Amino acid sequence: MNFISDNLAGASAPVMLAMAAANDGFAAGYGNDAWTRRVEGLFADLFEREVAVFLVTTGTAANSLALASLVQPWGAVLCHHEAHIAADECGAPEFFTGGAKIVGLPGDGCKLAPEVVIDQLARLRAGAVHQVQPQMLSITQATECGLVYSAEEIAALKQAVAPRGLKLHMDGARFANAVAALGCAPAEITWRAGVDVLSFGGTKNGAFAAEAVIVFDPADADEMPWRRKRAGHTLSKGRLIGAQFEGLLASGHWLDLARHANAMARRLADAVASAGKLRLAWACEANEVFLVLPSQAQVALAAQGAQYIAWSDGALPAGQALQPGEVVGRFVCSFATRIEEVDRLAAVLATV
């Protein structure tokens, strides 16, 4: 019963087959291969417009390069205070931007509200030489608490920052799960809603090690080839990243994987709700379930070998503070999660 992270699952069979096929023979290096060219076309088709695509191997690289390409060293990136770029990248965004400041904001479930963003912008005065200048807003889809931004919510955030000219970045480590949950076209929650650059995640959704920076206005991507090279992510055997995305994107495989992960999470959340013994910290909207676990539940889970992560309670809604001994447990489902595992976990939770 391993529910620690979707990062811990392997690669899906079609992705592995695509990599094996790409491994045969010789091909041009550094992204000048047929696989990468085809994937660039697949992303253009997926987003229904011309895009600039830069393949990398990690989410840290994708986020950091996306920010660095559009934020100056004296700039600021606004985000939730528990966003990955603020709390889990070991300072990489600040490093690659040359020192731009990450400004963390509050929000229930790690979602940002337009009024909170507007208030922060008012505190960072335009043209004030003693202050960093806000240049980007970054949101996570799905959020670090498993919630999903609708197209309308994203558009409202873009409208909030538009008067100051901020770009909008989306950390899409679980973008596939959000698209599957919303049942929308990828374009609807990206560029049509005002997103300028997307970190498109593959590793959490069936890839071996594959992420992509998608820049929706290619004119914004002028610096990216050099920034990616300096970051060490212009791979000589780049065809093997391209092949992973080719395997993922073919025939909607990426969404099939995400739908399964979401369905497993929903199955767990519904079982917990039916048992009526534990409460959800946040609604289950994608592939993660966050449960408030009293001490007896923690003991029962440990005894049965269930693996999960004790999560931060910093984004709980007001009035829902944890009681002594309670923790928020994060349970993540992946494309490889089996119904039997979910049902076994639910049975354990039903006994506490």
ABEGO torsion letter per residue (X at the ends): XBAABAAABBBBAAAAAAAAAAABEBBBBGGABAAAAAAAAAAAAAAGBBBBBBBBABAAAAAAAAAAAABBAABBBBBBAABAAAAAAGGAAAAAAGGBBBBBBBEBGGBBBAAAAAAAAAABBBGBAABBBBABBBBBOBBAAGBBBBAAAAAAAAAAAAAAGBBBBBBAAAAAAAAAAAGBBAAAABAAAGBABBBBBAAAAGBABBBBBBBABAAAAAAAAAAAAAAGABBABAAAAAAAAAAAABGGAAAAAAAAAAAAAAAAAAAAAAAGABBBABBBABABBBBBBBAAAAAAAAAAGBBBBBBBAAABBBGABBBBGBBBBBBBBBAABBAAAAAAAAAAAAAX
